[in-house]
């Protein structure tokens, strides 16, 4: 049986996706080509939510065939992150690209003009279409009117898409609530390169005390880590308030709160930390991708208190280091990766009292905290690229019978 030709379309190269694309390209019976509407993220760029230029210090275009589609709109100046919207980037040429004899098209997302052009182009050519997206019941505020409109929207989407690739439990529920037949939904979970982050944490462990000294952290004090942009949606100020309450209580071994990230709230966060938790809060700024395992190894527990988070891949990453995790109930990965009392805690978003209790309960007992970390590692070992490949192969086998053997 000849190789199945698979096209993959996404707005831009994404550092989390590149390792998975390399894994798929290495499958002996899949011939993969990735198409991007823009490749700004493959170079140094100034991100909207950071105060500095960003360069992903991990390869995002290596190990798989790829092509950047031409644009109809004017690209922003070199080094500036483009505004991503329904119309931008306004790429074209996906139809001509699909004339190369593809069997299936995998589209990441459905809220852009080029997504709909790709679906139409694929259907005209008899190419099977698979869709993967982050949307869940909690990923965006939706009233009754918007929810009704979404169901109508999905009636059209279902006619163009042959298979839906679910990133997790909430994503699957979202598809089913919008009328997608469960038989057309295949599990392709949101995962990271577990082996890379596990290896990085193990290597970092050998120089942990050196890293502590580098970041100005005293030996022996437990560390609660938060990693992400310092923006309102991530709720860093609420986390600081809860942490300050915990610090005021005796018996928690004088913990640190470490923020790995940057953004417009940094100055306010620094000023507030100096006032309510002096000496107990460290803000590291933007941490390059290759250095994240160092931060993960340093911490004893991790917290993601976001008011809205479609998934939260940083939770996957830190679990690869074997750490307890605390997340709000508006973090999409919570039902799949966080088992309360087993490897961490889930608290109601914007409830500072509940967040305070979660921090206290998770970090209060060192032995229990270590066991939670071991449980995190066991859970994430079963949520990996291996499951992604299995789900993708199942989808291709179902949608392309006679052209692909999923075994």
Order of alpha helices (4+ residues) and beta strands (2+ residues): beta-alpha-beta-beta-beta-beta-beta-beta-alpha-beta-alpha-beta-alpha-beta-alpha-beta-alpha-alpha-beta-alpha-beta-alpha-beta-alpha-beta-alpha-beta-alpha-beta-alpha-alpha-alpha
